[in-house]
Amino acid sequence: MKIKFNNLLTNSSILSAPGIISIFISLLSIPIHLKYAGPENYGNYIIFHFILMTSINLNFGIGKSVVISINNYINKKKEISYEALIYTKNIALIIIAILLILFFLQKILIFNFVEIYKFIPHLFIGSLITIFFITFEGILQGNRKFKSISILNLFFFSLSISIPSIILIFNTIIYFLRFNYMVVHDPT
């Protein structure tokens, strides 16, 4: 009984560690983003992430279907996973076709939507990454790879929101160092 409890404690710690790390990273990155980019920029950033999280629906339930199918047909795990990736690829191709049509229409029409909505290409790329992530998450859930899922979730959800804030610090430091170098080495 003690071995099962230790195993449960170890597995629970491993599975909850990414969530705890995510909370601490967010607590550090939000004030940084607010200080260096301002509240309006941070608000736009959060809205962009909200729109990307709604793109989970573009997976059309393939991730959840994979989990259920793998658990119902254990002998066909590889075939089910392969078919899920094929369906996800087809959805990605449709999204890419829509983006190309929008760019083609932009060239034909005078309206330049990229100048007005510069985030649209990023939104499409983020949507593609999200639908593939949801499919891979479903495959891992179906194969009961819960440790891999927790690490994948740490990188996808936590770090994708926090890394841009941390990059702001590095850009500010680099700008500060360049400015000081130019002041010290000014030939006049």
KEVEXVO-360412 format. One record per residue: residue in three letters; x, y, z of N, C-alpha, C in turn. Coordinates in nm, 2 decimals. Layout:
BEGIN
PT residu n_x n_y n_z ca_x ca_y ca_z c_x c_y c_z
PT ala X Y Z X Y Z X Y Z;
...
This chain:
BEGIN
PT residu n_x n_y n_z ca_x ca_y ca_z c_x c_y c_z
PT met 0.08 -0.12 0.00 0.00 0.00 0.00 0.09 0.13 0.00;
PT lys 0.20 0.12 0.07 0.29 0.24 0.08 0.35 0.26 -0.06;
PT ile 0.38 0.16 -0.13 0.44 0.17 -0.27 0.34 0.24 -0.36;
PT lys 0.21 0.21 -0.35 0.11 0.27 -0.44 0.10 0.42 -0.40;
PT phe 0.10 0.45 -0.27 0.09 0.59 -0.23 0.21 0.67 -0.28;
PT asn 0.33 0.61 -0.26 0.45 0.68 -0.31 0.44 0.70 -0.46;
PT asn 0.40 0.60 -0.53 0.38 0.61 -0.68 0.28 0.72 -0.71;
PT leu 0.17 0.72 -0.64 0.07 0.82 -0.67 0.12 0.96 -0.64;
PT leu 0.19 0.97 -0.53 0.25 1.10 -0.49 0.35 1.15 -0.60;
PT thr 0.44 1.06 -0.65 0.54 1.09 -0.75 0.47 1.13 -0.88;
PT asn 0.37 1.05 -0.92 0.30 1.08 -1.05 0.22 1.21 -1.04;
PT ser 0.16 1.23 -0.93 0.08 1.36 -0.91 0.17 1.48 -0.91;
PT ser 0.29 1.47 -0.85 0.38 1.58 -0.85 0.43 1.61 -0.99;
PT ile 0.46 1.50 -1.06 0.51 1.52 -1.20 0.40 1.59 -1.29;
PT leu 0.28 1.54 -1.27 0.17 1.59 -1.35 0.13 1.74 -1.31;
PT ser 0.14 1.77 -1.19 0.10 1.91 -1.14 0.22 2.01 -1.15;
PT ala 0.34 1.96 -1.17 0.46 2.06 -1.17 0.44 2.16 -1.29;
PT pro 0.40 2.12 -1.41 0.39 2.22 -1.51 0.29 2.33 -1.48;
PT gly 0.18 2.29 -1.42 0.08 2.39 -1.38 0.13 2.49 -1.28;
PT ile 0.21 2.44 -1.18 0.27 2.53 -1.08 0.37 2.61 -1.14;
PT ile 0.46 2.56 -1.23 0.56 2.64 -1.30 0.49 2.75 -1.38;
PT ser 0.38 2.71 -1.45 0.30 2.80 -1.53 0.25 2.92 -1.45;
PT ile 0.20 2.90 -1.33 0.15 3.00 -1.24 0.27 3.10 -1.20;
PT phe 0.38 3.05 -1.17 0.50 3.13 -1.13 0.55 3.21 -1.25;
PT ile 0.55 3.15 -1.37 0.60 3.22 -1.49 0.50 3.33 -1.52;
PT ser 0.37 3.31 -1.51 0.27 3.41 -1.53 0.28 3.53 -1.43;
PT leu 0.31 3.49 -1.31 0.32 3.60 -1.20 0.44 3.69 -1.23;
PT leu 0.54 3.63 -1.30 0.66 3.71 -1.33 0.64 3.79 -1.46;
PT ser 0.58 3.72 -1.56 0.57 3.78 -1.69 0.47 3.89 -1.71;
PT ile 0.35 3.88 -1.64 0.25 3.98 -1.65 0.30 4.12 -1.61;
PT pro 0.36 4.14 -1.50 0.41 4.27 -1.46 0.52 4.32 -1.56;
PT ile 0.60 4.23 -1.61 0.71 4.27 -1.71 0.64 4.32 -1.83;
PT his 0.54 4.25 -1.88 0.47 4.29 -2.01 0.41 4.43 -1.99;
PT leu 0.34 4.44 -1.87 0.27 4.57 -1.84 0.37 4.68 -1.83;
PT lys 0.49 4.66 -1.78 0.59 4.77 -1.76 0.65 4.81 -1.89;
PT tyr 0.69 4.71 -1.97 0.77 4.74 -2.09 0.68 4.77 -2.21;
PT ala 0.56 4.71 -2.22 0.48 4.72 -2.34 0.35 4.81 -2.31;
PT gly 0.32 4.82 -2.19 0.20 4.90 -2.16 0.07 4.82 -2.15;
PT pro -0.03 4.87 -2.08 -0.15 4.80 -2.06 -0.23 4.78 -2.19;
PT glu -0.23 4.87 -2.28 -0.30 4.86 -2.41 -0.24 4.74 -2.49;
PT asn -0.11 4.74 -2.50 -0.05 4.63 -2.57 -0.07 4.50 -2.51;
PT tyr -0.07 4.49 -2.38 -0.10 4.37 -2.31 -0.24 4.32 -2.33;
PT gly -0.33 4.42 -2.33 -0.47 4.38 -2.36 -0.49 4.32 -2.49;
PT asn -0.42 4.39 -2.59 -0.43 4.33 -2.73 -0.37 4.19 -2.74;
PT tyr -0.26 4.17 -2.66 -0.20 4.04 -2.66 -0.29 3.94 -2.60;
PT ile -0.36 3.97 -2.49 -0.45 3.87 -2.43 -0.57 3.84 -2.52;
PT ile -0.62 3.95 -2.59 -0.73 3.92 -2.68 -0.68 3.83 -2.79;
PT phe -0.56 3.85 -2.84 -0.51 3.76 -2.95 -0.50 3.62 -2.90;
PT his -0.46 3.60 -2.77 -0.45 3.46 -2.72 -0.59 3.40 -2.70;
PT phe -0.69 3.49 -2.66 -0.82 3.44 -2.65 -0.88 3.39 -2.79;
PT ile -0.85 3.47 -2.89 -0.89 3.42 -3.02 -0.83 3.29 -3.06;
PT leu -0.70 3.28 -3.03 -0.63 3.15 -3.06 -0.69 3.04 -2.98;
PT met -0.73 3.06 -2.86 -0.78 2.95 -2.78 -0.92 2.91 -2.84;
PT thr -0.99 3.00 -2.90 -1.12 2.96 -2.96 -1.09 2.88 -3.09;
PT ser -0.97 2.89 -3.14 -0.94 2.81 -3.26 -0.92 2.66 -3.23;
PT ile -0.93 2.63 -3.10 -0.94 2.49 -3.06 -1.06 2.42 -3.13;
PT asn -1.16 2.50 -3.15 -1.28 2.44 -3.22 -1.25 2.40 -3.37;
PT leu -1.15 2.46 -3.43 -1.12 2.42 -3.56 -1.07 2.28 -3.58;
PT asn -1.04 2.22 -3.46 -0.99 2.08 -3.46 -1.11 1.99 -3.49;
PT phe -1.23 2.04 -3.47 -1.36 1.97 -3.50 -1.37 1.84 -3.42;
PT gly -1.32 1.83 -3.30 -1.33 1.72 -3.21 -1.24 1.60 -3.25;
PT ile -1.15 1.62 -3.34 -1.06 1.51 -3.37 -0.98 1.46 -3.25;
PT gly -0.93 1.55 -3.17 -0.85 1.51 -3.06 -0.93 1.42 -2.96;
PT lys -1.06 1.46 -2.93 -1.14 1.38 -2.84 -1.18 1.25 -2.90;
PT ser -1.21 1.25 -3.03 -1.25 1.13 -3.10 -1.13 1.03 -3.10;
PT val -1.01 1.08 -3.11 -0.89 0.99 -3.10 -0.89 0.92 -2.97;
PT val -0.91 1.00 -2.86 -0.90 0.94 -2.73 -1.00 0.83 -2.71;
PT ile -1.13 0.86 -2.75 -1.23 0.76 -2.74 -1.21 0.64 -2.83;
PT ser -1.17 0.66 -2.95 -1.14 0.55 -3.05 -1.03 0.46 -3.00;
PT ile -0.92 0.52 -2.95 -0.81 0.44 -2.91 -0.85 0.35 -2.79;
PT asn -0.93 0.41 -2.70 -0.97 0.33 -2.58 -1.07 0.22 -2.62;
PT asn -1.15 0.24 -2.73 -1.24 0.14 -2.77 -1.18 0.03 -2.86;
PT tyr -1.08 0.07 -2.93 -1.01 -0.02 -3.03 -0.86 -0.02 -3.00;
PT ile -0.82 -0.08 -2.89 -0.68 -0.08 -2.84 -0.59 -0.14 -2.94;
PT asn -0.63 -0.23 -3.02 -0.54 -0.30 -3.12 -0.51 -0.21 -3.24;
PT lys -0.59 -0.10 -3.26 -0.57 -0.02 -3.38 -0.52 0.12 -3.34;
PT lys -0.44 0.13 -3.24 -0.39 0.26 -3.20 -0.32 0.34 -3.31;
PT lys -0.23 0.27 -3.38 -0.15 0.33 -3.48 -0.24 0.38 -3.60;
PT glu -0.33 0.30 -3.64 -0.42 0.33 -3.75 -0.50 0.46 -3.71;
PT ile -0.56 0.45 -3.59 -0.64 0.57 -3.55 -0.56 0.69 -3.54;
PT ser -0.44 0.68 -3.49 -0.35 0.80 -3.47 -0.32 0.86 -3.61;
PT tyr -0.29 0.77 -3.70 -0.25 0.81 -3.84 -0.37 0.88 -3.91;
PT glu -0.49 0.82 -3.90 -0.60 0.88 -3.96 -0.63 1.02 -3.90;
PT ala -0.61 1.03 -3.77 -0.64 1.16 -3.70 -0.54 1.27 -3.76;
PT leu -0.42 1.23 -3.78 -0.32 1.32 -3.84 -0.35 1.36 -3.98;
PT ile -0.41 1.26 -4.06 -0.45 1.29 -4.19 -0.56 1.39 -4.19;
PT tyr -0.66 1.37 -4.11 -0.78 1.46 -4.10 -0.73 1.60 -4.06;
PT thr -0.64 1.60 -3.96 -0.58 1.73 -3.91 -0.51 1.80 -4.03;
PT lys -0.43 1.73 -4.10 -0.36 1.78 -4.22 -0.46 1.84 -4.32;
PT asn -0.57 1.77 -4.34 -0.67 1.82 -4.44 -0.73 1.95 -4.39;
PT ile -0.76 1.96 -4.26 -0.81 2.09 -4.20 -0.71 2.20 -4.22;
PT ala -0.58 2.17 -4.19 -0.47 2.27 -4.21 -0.46 2.32 -4.35;
PT leu -0.48 2.22 -4.44 -0.47 2.26 -4.59 -0.59 2.36 -4.62;
PT ile -0.71 2.33 -4.56 -0.82 2.42 -4.59 -0.80 2.56 -4.53;
PT ile -0.74 2.56 -4.41 -0.71 2.69 -4.35 -0.60 2.77 -4.43;
PT ile -0.50 2.70 -4.48 -0.40 2.76 -4.57 -0.47 2.81 -4.70;
PT ala -0.56 2.73 -4.75 -0.63 2.77 -4.88 -0.71 2.90 -4.85;
PT ile -0.77 2.91 -4.74 -0.85 3.03 -4.70 -0.76 3.15 -4.69;
PT leu -0.64 3.13 -4.63 -0.55 3.24 -4.62 -0.50 3.28 -4.75;
PT leu -0.47 3.19 -4.84 -0.42 3.22 -4.98 -0.53 3.29 -5.06;
PT ile -0.65 3.25 -5.04 -0.76 3.32 -5.11 -0.77 3.46 -5.06;
PT leu -0.76 3.48 -4.93 -0.76 3.62 -4.87 -0.65 3.71 -4.93;
PT phe -0.53 3.65 -4.94 -0.42 3.73 -5.00 -0.44 3.75 -5.15;
PT phe -0.50 3.66 -5.22 -0.53 3.68 -5.36 -0.64 3.79 -5.38;
PT leu -0.74 3.78 -5.29 -0.84 3.89 -5.30 -0.78 4.02 -5.26;
PT gln -0.69 4.03 -5.18 -0.62 4.15 -5.14 -0.55 4.21 -5.26;
PT lys -0.49 4.13 -5.34 -0.42 4.17 -5.46 -0.52 4.22 -5.57;
PT ile -0.63 4.15 -5.58 -0.73 4.19 -5.68 -0.80 4.32 -5.64;
PT leu -0.84 4.32 -5.51 -0.92 4.44 -5.46 -0.82 4.54 -5.41;
PT ile -0.87 4.66 -5.40 -0.78 4.77 -5.35 -0.76 4.76 -5.20;
PT phe -0.86 4.69 -5.13 -0.86 4.68 -4.99 -0.74 4.61 -4.94;
PT asn -0.66 4.66 -4.85 -0.54 4.60 -4.80 -0.56 4.56 -4.65;
PT phe -0.62 4.44 -4.63 -0.65 4.40 -4.50 -0.53 4.37 -4.41;
PT val -0.41 4.34 -4.47 -0.29 4.32 -4.39 -0.24 4.44 -4.32;
PT glu -0.26 4.56 -4.39 -0.22 4.68 -4.33 -0.31 4.72 -4.21;
PT ile -0.44 4.68 -4.22 -0.53 4.71 -4.11 -0.52 4.61 -4.00;
PT tyr -0.52 4.48 -4.04 -0.52 4.37 -3.94 -0.39 4.29 -3.96;
PT lys -0.28 4.34 -3.91 -0.15 4.28 -3.93 -0.14 4.14 -3.86;
PT phe -0.23 4.12 -3.77 -0.22 3.99 -3.69 -0.29 3.88 -3.76;
PT ile -0.36 3.90 -3.87 -0.43 3.79 -3.94 -0.34 3.67 -3.98;
PT pro -0.22 3.70 -4.04 -0.13 3.58 -4.08 -0.09 3.51 -3.95;
PT his -0.06 3.58 -3.84 -0.02 3.52 -3.72 -0.14 3.44 -3.66;
PT leu -0.26 3.49 -3.68 -0.37 3.42 -3.63 -0.39 3.28 -3.70;
PT phe -0.37 3.28 -3.83 -0.38 3.16 -3.91 -0.27 3.06 -3.87;
PT ile -0.15 3.11 -3.85 -0.04 3.02 -3.81 -0.07 2.96 -3.68;
PT gly -0.11 3.05 -3.58 -0.14 3.00 -3.45 -0.26 2.90 -3.45;
PT ser -0.35 2.92 -3.54 -0.47 2.83 -3.55 -0.42 2.69 -3.60;
PT leu -0.32 2.69 -3.70 -0.27 2.57 -3.75 -0.19 2.49 -3.64;
PT ile -0.11 2.56 -3.56 -0.04 2.50 -3.45 -0.13 2.45 -3.35;
PT thr -0.24 2.52 -3.32 -0.34 2.48 -3.22 -0.41 2.35 -3.26;
PT ile -0.45 2.34 -3.38 -0.53 2.22 -3.42 -0.44 2.10 -3.42;
PT phe -0.31 2.11 -3.46 -0.22 2.00 -3.45 -0.19 1.96 -3.31;
PT phe -0.18 2.06 -3.22 -0.15 2.04 -3.08 -0.27 1.96 -3.02;
PT ile -0.39 1.99 -3.05 -0.51 1.92 -2.99 -0.51 1.78 -3.04;
PT thr -0.47 1.76 -3.17 -0.47 1.62 -3.22 -0.36 1.54 -3.15;
PT phe -0.24 1.60 -3.13 -0.13 1.52 -3.07 -0.16 1.50 -2.92;
PT glu -0.23 1.60 -2.86 -0.27 1.58 -2.72 -0.37 1.46 -2.71;
PT gly -0.46 1.45 -2.80 -0.56 1.34 -2.80 -0.49 1.20 -2.82;
PT ile -0.39 1.20 -2.91 -0.31 1.08 -2.93 -0.24 1.04 -2.81;
PT leu -0.18 1.13 -2.74 -0.11 1.10 -2.61 -0.21 1.06 -2.50;
PT gln -0.32 1.12 -2.50 -0.42 1.08 -2.40 -0.47 0.94 -2.42;
PT gly -0.50 0.91 -2.55 -0.54 0.77 -2.58 -0.44 0.67 -2.55;
PT asn -0.31 0.70 -2.56 -0.20 0.61 -2.53 -0.16 0.62 -2.39;
PT arg -0.23 0.70 -2.31 -0.20 0.71 -2.16 -0.06 0.76 -2.13;
PT lys -0.02 0.86 -2.21 0.11 0.92 -2.19 0.09 1.06 -2.11;
PT phe 0.05 1.05 -1.99 0.01 1.17 -1.92 0.12 1.26 -1.88;
PT lys 0.24 1.20 -1.86 0.36 1.28 -1.83 0.40 1.36 -1.95;
PT ser 0.39 1.30 -2.06 0.42 1.38 -2.19 0.32 1.49 -2.21;
PT ile 0.20 1.46 -2.18 0.09 1.56 -2.20 0.12 1.68 -2.11;
PT ser 0.16 1.66 -1.98 0.18 1.77 -1.89 0.30 1.85 -1.94;
PT ile 0.40 1.79 -1.99 0.52 1.87 -2.04 0.48 1.95 -2.17;
PT leu 0.40 1.88 -2.26 0.35 1.95 -2.38 0.26 2.06 -2.34;
PT asn 0.17 2.05 -2.25 0.09 2.16 -2.20 0.17 2.27 -2.14;
PT leu 0.28 2.24 -2.07 0.36 2.35 -2.02 0.42 2.43 -2.13;
PT phe 0.47 2.37 -2.23 0.53 2.45 -2.34 0.42 2.52 -2.42;
PT phe 0.31 2.45 -2.45 0.21 2.51 -2.54 0.14 2.62 -2.48;
PT phe 0.08 2.60 -2.36 -0.01 2.70 -2.30 0.07 2.80 -2.22;
PT ser 0.16 2.75 -2.13 0.22 2.84 -2.03 0.33 2.93 -2.10;
PT leu 0.42 2.86 -2.17 0.53 2.93 -2.22 0.49 3.02 -2.34;
PT ser 0.39 2.97 -2.42 0.35 3.05 -2.53 0.29 3.19 -2.49;
PT ile 0.23 3.19 -2.37 0.18 3.32 -2.32 0.29 3.40 -2.25;
PT ser 0.39 3.34 -2.19 0.48 3.41 -2.11 0.61 3.45 -2.18;
PT ile 0.65 3.37 -2.28 0.78 3.40 -2.34 0.79 3.53 -2.41;
PT pro 0.68 3.58 -2.48 0.69 3.72 -2.53 0.72 3.83 -2.43;
PT ser 0.66 3.81 -2.31 0.69 3.91 -2.20 0.84 3.90 -2.16;
PT ile 0.89 3.78 -2.16 1.03 3.77 -2.12 1.12 3.82 -2.23;
PT ile 1.08 3.80 -2.36 1.16 3.86 -2.47 1.16 4.01 -2.46;
PT leu 1.05 4.07 -2.41 1.05 4.22 -2.40 1.17 4.26 -2.31;
PT ile 1.20 4.19 -2.21 1.31 4.23 -2.12 1.44 4.22 -2.20;
PT phe 1.46 4.11 -2.27 1.59 4.10 -2.35 1.60 4.21 -2.45;
PT asn 1.49 4.24 -2.52 1.50 4.35 -2.62 1.53 4.48 -2.55;
PT thr 1.47 4.51 -2.44 1.50 4.63 -2.36 1.64 4.64 -2.32;
PT ile 1.70 4.53 -2.27 1.84 4.52 -2.23 1.93 4.55 -2.35;
PT ile 1.90 4.48 -2.46 1.98 4.50 -2.58 1.98 4.64 -2.63;
PT tyr 1.86 4.70 -2.63 1.84 4.84 -2.67 1.92 4.93 -2.57;
PT phe 1.91 4.91 -2.44 1.99 4.99 -2.35 2.14 4.97 -2.37;
PT leu 2.19 4.85 -2.39 2.33 4.83 -2.41 2.38 4.90 -2.54;
PT arg 2.30 4.89 -2.65 2.34 4.96 -2.77 2.34 5.11 -2.75;
PT phe 2.24 5.16 -2.68 2.23 5.31 -2.66 2.35 5.36 -2.58;
PT asn 2.39 5.28 -2.48 2.50 5.32 -2.39 2.63 5.31 -2.47;
PT tyr 2.64 5.21 -2.56 2.76 5.19 -2.64 2.78 5.31 -2.74;
PT met 2.66 5.35 -2.80 2.67 5.46 -2.89 2.71 5.59 -2.82;
PT val 2.66 5.61 -2.69 2.69 5.73 -2.62 2.84 5.73 -2.58;
PT val 2.89 5.62 -2.54 3.03 5.61 -2.49 3.13 5.63 -2.61;
PT his 3.09 5.57 -2.72 3.18 5.57 -2.84 3.14 5.67 -2.94;
PT asp 3.07 5.78 -2.90 3.04 5.88 -2.99 3.16 5.96 -3.03;
PT pro 3.19 5.97 -3.16 3.31 6.04 -3.21 3.31 6.19 -3.19;
PT thr 3.20 6.25 -3.16 3.19 6.40 -3.15 3.24 6.45 -3.02;
